Structures are given as structure tokens and as C-alpha cells.
Amino acid sequence: MNDKQAGLALMLCAMSGWLAACQAQPEPAAPPADPAPPAQSTQARLKTWFPTLQGMYTDARTGEKVLYVLAEDDLRGADDDRKRQAERLLGMPVRLKVLPAPIKEQ
């Protein structure tokens, strides 16, 4: 066998090994039939706990997230639980400010 034949044989061996490796690859898995629902936004989750949520801001002086809710939102009794849930969600202390009427944009 001369050098040219040896090089050709080596190239064929390399190609056949590459082809075998490519053919041995498993087929990609089919996408799940029922994809997971999109994660609920932070504001949407807060709205489930505070239905009359009017707005929020971060108080730079105290480091608290201030949530504005209407007085009609029944905050008696369960407000501590909802406040703790909001603090866990936001990762910061929360202060509730009760408003007598809805905020109107001008």
C-alpha cells in the first residue's frame, strides 16, 4: 500500500466512524404535550392578596415597599398574613397605606 492509498484508507475510517457516531445519536425528545403555564407576575399575585391595590413604590428612606390599597379592602384580621406573603414575594419589608378613594390619573 502506498502513501496515497494509506491516506485514503485513513480518511474513510475517520468518515465511517463519524457517520456511525452521528447515526447513534438519540432522536430529540418531543416537546411536552401540555406546557407549563407562564409564571404569574408579581403585581398580579399582589392583586390576588390585595384586590383594591392602587399602586406601590419603594420608600428609599425606610427600604420598605409601600402598597396603596383602598379602605374598602377588608384588612381586618387577615392583613398580617397577606402582608407577610407580600414580604416573602418581594423580599423586602412591606407597609400598607390605606386610601379613602381610588387614585385617578390626570
C-alpha positions as CSV (number, residue, x, y, z in Angstrom):
1,M,0.0,0.0,0.0
2,N,1.5,3.4,-1.0
3,D,1.1,6.7,0.9
4,K,-1.9,7.8,-1.2
5,Q,-3.8,4.6,-0.5
6,A,-3.0,4.7,3.2
7,G,-4.2,8.3,3.4
8,L,-7.4,7.4,1.6
9,A,-8.0,4.4,3.9
10,L,-7.4,6.6,7.0
11,M,-9.9,9.2,5.7
12,L,-12.5,6.5,5.0
13,C,-12.1,5.1,8.5
14,A,-12.5,8.5,10.0
15,M,-15.6,9.2,8.0
16,S,-17.2,5.9,8.8
17,G,-16.5,6.4,12.5
18,W,-18.0,9.9,12.3
19,L,-21.1,8.6,10.4
20,A,-21.6,5.8,12.9
21,A,-21.3,8.3,15.8
22,C,-23.9,10.6,14.1
23,Q,-26.3,7.7,13.5
24,A,-26.0,6.6,17.1
25,Q,-27.4,9.9,18.4
26,P,-30.8,9.6,20.0
27,E,-33.6,11.5,18.4
28,P,-34.6,14.7,20.2
29,A,-37.4,14.3,22.7
30,A,-40.8,15.5,21.6
31,P,-42.0,18.8,23.2
32,P,-44.3,18.3,26.2
33,A,-47.9,18.0,25.3
34,D,-49.1,20.4,27.9
35,P,-46.5,23.2,28.5
36,A,-46.3,24.8,32.0
37,P,-48.4,27.9,32.4
38,P,-46.5,31.2,32.4
39,A,-45.5,32.4,35.8
40,Q,-47.8,35.0,37.3
41,S,-46.4,38.5,37.5
42,T,-45.6,40.0,40.9
43,Q,-48.2,42.6,40.6
44,A,-50.9,40.0,39.6
45,R,-50.0,38.0,42.7
46,L,-50.2,41.0,44.9
47,K,-53.6,41.8,43.4
48,T,-54.9,38.4,44.5
49,W,-54.0,39.2,48.1
50,F,-55.0,42.9,47.9
51,P,-57.8,43.2,45.3
52,T,-58.0,47.0,45.6
53,L,-54.3,47.6,45.1
54,Q,-53.9,51.1,43.6
55,G,-50.1,51.2,43.3
56,M,-46.8,50.8,45.0
57,Y,-43.4,52.3,45.4
58,T,-40.2,51.7,47.3
59,D,-39.5,54.2,50.1
60,A,-35.8,54.9,49.8
61,R,-35.6,56.3,53.3
62,T,-37.0,53.1,55.1
63,G,-36.3,50.5,52.5
64,E,-40.0,49.4,52.6
65,K,-42.3,48.6,49.6
66,V,-45.4,50.8,50.2
67,L,-48.6,49.3,48.9
68,Y,-51.6,51.6,48.4
69,V,-54.9,49.8,49.0
70,L,-58.5,51.2,49.2
71,A,-60.2,51.4,52.6
72,E,-62.9,49.1,51.2
73,D,-60.4,46.2,51.1
74,D,-61.2,44.3,54.2
75,L,-57.8,44.5,56.0
76,R,-59.1,43.4,59.4
77,G,-57.6,40.2,60.8
78,A,-56.0,38.8,57.6
79,D,-53.8,41.8,56.8
80,D,-50.8,40.4,58.7
81,D,-50.9,37.2,56.8
82,R,-51.2,38.9,53.5
83,K,-48.5,41.4,54.4
84,R,-46.1,38.5,55.3
85,Q,-46.9,36.8,52.0
86,A,-46.2,40.1,50.1
87,E,-42.9,40.5,52.1
88,R,-41.8,36.9,51.1
89,L,-42.7,37.6,47.5
90,L,-41.0,40.9,47.3
91,G,-38.0,40.1,49.5
92,M,-38.4,43.3,51.5
93,P,-40.5,44.8,54.3
94,V,-44.0,46.0,53.3
95,R,-46.1,48.9,54.6
96,L,-49.8,49.2,53.7
97,K,-51.2,52.7,53.2
98,V,-55.0,52.8,53.1
99,L,-56.6,55.3,50.8
100,P,-60.1,56.6,51.2
101,A,-60.8,56.7,47.4
102,P,-59.2,55.3,44.2
103,I,-56.3,57.1,42.7
104,K,-57.3,58.9,39.5
105,E,-54.7,59.6,36.8
106,Q,-54.7,63.2,35.4
